């Protein structure tokens, strides 16, 4: 009888999971890394001032379709704009500049539910609230209506 020692290379991911194929191990670690980064980004997005489960403004065809979720965010700084852009894989901007949306309400349309959002769903920037209001006022003006939309100020001097 003859004995033979056989060695086998096993690839071990950072979490200890073993793979026979190097590319499978690399892909697995990349997926874990993406999931971790996604979770961190979601926490940042969840901290941004938001009106949840809202409707799209006038002029959007899916306004009554329950498949879509509309959320309005008001980023207070560039870091929050960057978090929204990265998380939703979109480019929020106003007149070609993303710094003009800081402090403004910006609508996002998600093809699906935010709570189950994975980053794979389609997401669209609706527009800034000011732009939506202007379109609405212009539309009704063309029909002969005089529409005025004004911010309401509470007794503390804050916009509602």
VMD Tcl script that draws the C-alpha trace (Angstrom):
set ca {
  {0.00 0.00 0.00}
  {1.14 3.44 -0.78}
  {0.01 6.62 0.97}
  {-0.14 9.92 -0.71}
  {-0.56 13.29 0.97}
  {-2.83 15.63 -0.90}
  {-2.95 19.29 -0.11}
  {-5.90 21.44 -0.93}
  {-6.11 25.20 -0.93}
  {-9.08 26.63 0.87}
  {-9.95 30.31 0.80}
  {-11.24 31.71 4.07}
  {-13.32 34.88 4.14}
  {-12.85 37.43 6.91}
  {-15.89 36.04 8.73}
  {-14.50 32.49 8.65}
  {-16.59 31.05 5.83}
  {-14.53 28.71 3.62}
  {-14.49 28.47 -0.16}
  {-12.79 26.13 -2.62}
  {-12.75 28.81 -5.30}
  {-10.90 32.10 -4.82}
  {-13.32 34.16 -6.95}
  {-16.29 32.89 -4.90}
  {-14.54 34.02 -1.73}
  {-13.73 37.44 -3.23}
  {-17.33 37.85 -4.45}
  {-18.69 36.84 -1.04}
  {-16.50 39.35 0.79}
  {-17.45 42.07 -1.71}
  {-21.16 41.35 -1.11}
  {-20.65 41.51 2.67}
  {-18.78 44.80 2.25}
  {-21.56 46.26 0.05}
  {-24.21 45.20 2.58}
  {-22.27 46.82 5.39}
  {-21.81 50.09 3.47}
  {-25.50 50.03 2.47}
  {-26.54 49.66 6.12}
  {-24.35 52.63 7.11}
  {-25.78 54.76 4.27}
  {-29.35 53.80 5.22}
  {-28.72 55.00 8.77}
  {-27.49 58.34 7.38}
  {-30.53 58.66 5.09}
  {-32.89 57.74 7.92}
  {-31.47 60.67 9.92}
  {-32.36 63.23 7.22}
  {-35.56 65.20 7.73}
  {-38.19 63.40 5.68}
  {-41.90 63.30 4.94}
  {-42.59 59.59 4.49}
  {-45.23 57.82 2.42}
  {-46.21 61.06 0.77}
  {-47.68 61.62 -2.65}
  {-46.00 62.92 -5.75}
  {-46.80 66.49 -6.68}
  {-49.14 67.39 -9.48}
  {-48.13 66.00 -12.86}
  {-46.76 62.57 -12.01}
  {-48.48 59.62 -13.63}
  {-48.00 57.13 -10.81}
  {-49.53 59.27 -8.07}
  {-52.24 56.70 -7.26}
  {-50.17 53.58 -7.93}
  {-49.42 51.83 -4.64}
  {-46.34 50.25 -6.22}
  {-44.44 53.51 -5.79}
  {-43.43 55.26 -2.61}
  {-42.82 58.98 -2.56}
  {-40.59 60.54 0.08}
  {-39.63 64.18 0.52}
  {-36.21 64.93 1.99}
  {-34.79 68.24 3.19}
  {-31.00 67.85 3.35}
  {-29.37 70.37 5.68}
  {-25.80 70.04 4.33}
  {-23.70 68.61 1.51}
  {-23.04 65.41 3.47}
  {-26.79 64.68 3.52}
  {-27.10 65.42 -0.22}
  {-24.19 63.03 -0.85}
  {-25.82 60.36 1.36}
  {-29.08 60.60 -0.61}
  {-27.22 60.46 -3.93}
  {-25.16 57.43 -2.87}
  {-27.99 55.52 -1.18}
  {-30.50 55.96 -4.00}
  {-27.89 56.06 -6.80}
  {-29.33 59.35 -8.08}
  {-28.13 62.88 -8.71}
  {-30.13 65.45 -6.79}
  {-29.53 68.90 -8.19}
  {-31.26 72.18 -8.88}
  {-30.29 74.21 -11.92}
  {-27.20 72.05 -12.40}
  {-25.97 72.36 -8.80}
  {-26.51 70.01 -5.88}
  {-25.64 72.71 -3.33}
  {-28.86 74.59 -4.21}
  {-30.98 71.76 -2.76}
  {-29.53 72.20 0.73}
  {-32.40 73.29 2.96}
  {-35.01 72.64 0.24}
  {-37.53 69.81 0.00}
  {-36.66 67.31 -2.73}
  {-38.98 64.50 -3.81}
  {-37.81 60.94 -4.45}
  {-39.90 58.27 -6.18}
  {-39.02 54.68 -5.26}
  {-40.23 51.80 -7.40}
  {-41.33 49.79 -4.38}
  {-41.35 50.18 -0.63}
  {-38.62 52.08 1.20}
  {-38.52 49.60 4.09}
  {-37.59 46.77 1.71}
  {-35.36 48.91 -0.54}
  {-32.15 47.10 -1.48}
  {-30.49 49.58 -3.82}
  {-31.51 47.58 -6.88}
  {-34.90 49.26 -7.39}
  {-35.44 52.20 -9.72}
  {-35.42 55.57 -7.98}
  {-36.14 58.95 -9.52}
  {-35.72 62.50 -8.33}
  {-39.12 64.10 -8.71}
  {-38.05 67.72 -8.32}
  {-37.64 70.35 -5.73}
  {-40.82 71.45 -3.99}
  {-40.39 75.02 -5.27}
  {-40.22 73.75 -8.86}
  {-43.32 71.58 -8.32}
  {-45.27 74.49 -6.85}
  {-44.34 76.71 -9.80}
  {-45.53 74.05 -12.29}
  {-48.80 73.67 -10.39}
  {-49.44 77.44 -10.25}
  {-48.56 77.82 -13.96}
  {-50.91 74.99 -14.91}
  {-53.87 76.50 -13.07}
  {-53.03 79.98 -14.41}
  {-53.27 78.58 -17.94}
  {-56.79 77.38 -17.06}
  {-57.71 80.84 -15.79}
  {-57.32 80.23 -12.06}
  {-55.40 82.47 -9.69}
  {-53.68 80.13 -7.26}
  {-51.38 81.26 -4.48}
  {-49.39 78.91 -2.32}
  {-47.79 80.41 0.76}
  {-45.78 78.95 3.61}
  {-47.54 78.88 6.94}
  {-45.52 80.24 9.84}
  {-46.21 78.97 13.35}
  {-46.15 81.32 16.33}
  {-42.44 80.55 16.87}
  {-41.54 81.92 13.44}
  {-40.78 78.49 11.94}
  {-42.14 77.33 8.59}
  {-44.58 74.46 8.86}
}
mol new
graphics top color blue
foreach p $ca { graphics top sphere $p radius 0.5 }
foreach p [lrange $ca 0 end-1] q [lrange $ca 1 end] { graphics top cylinder $p $q radius 0.2 }
display resetview
